[in-house]
Amino acid sequence: MTVLKLMGPWPVLVIAGLLEVTWAVGLKASDGFKRPVASSVTVIAMIGSLYLLALALRELPVSTGYAVWTGIGALGTAVVGMAFLGEPRSALRVASILLIVAGIIGLRVATGARG
């Protein structure tokens, strides 16, 4: 049984998005691929993220799947940056993150039972 059949496309897409966060943060941690462990984690997360995105897109519209995947990546990376990397936490940044969340929820609702 495949992971897609076991979990369904939405959980697979969420995991793909979380792996996108991992590799985006990993790019920073790898210091331009100068650090072998961080670089390895980054590349593995990239491959896993793209693989799971491809699986989810078997059942989800590409416009929805890709937008949600990038939204999760942007949202998660921004939150990690603010929480752990000392990036600014302005009201405008937080409001913008909330708009990304609203967009992800809206796409999920709009997709309905198809996904």
Residue pairs with C-beta under 8 A, 6 or more apart in sequence:
2 55
3 12
3 52
3 55
4 12
4 55
4 56
4 58
4 59
8 59
8 115
9 55
9 56
9 58
9 59
9 60
9 65
9 115
10 56
10 60
10 108
10 115
12 52
12 55
12 56
13 52
13 53
13 56
13 60
13 65
13 68
13 69
13 72
14 72
15 52
16 48
16 49
16 50
16 51
16 52
16 53
16 55
16 56
16 69
16 72
17 49
17 68
17 69
17 71
17 72
17 73
17 76
18 72
18 76
19 45
19 46
19 48
19 49
19 52
20 45
20 49
20 69
20 70
20 72
20 73
20 76
20 77
21 72
21 73
21 76
21 77
21 80
22 41
22 42
22 45
22 49
23 42
23 43
23 45
23 46
23 49
24 73
24 76
24 77
25 77
25 80
25 81
25 85
26 38
26 39
26 41
26 42
26 45
27 42
28 85
29 35
29 38
29 41
29 42
30 38
30 39
30 42
31 38
33 39
33 42
49 69
53 65
53 66
53 69
56 65
56 69
57 65
57 66
59 114
59 115
60 111
60 114
60 115
61 111
61 114
61 115
64 107
64 108
64 110
64 111
64 115
67 103
67 104
67 107
68 104
68 107
68 108
71 100
71 103
71 104
71 107
72 104
74 100
75 97
75 100
75 101
75 104
78 87
78 93
78 97
79 97
81 87
82 88
82 89
82 93
108 115
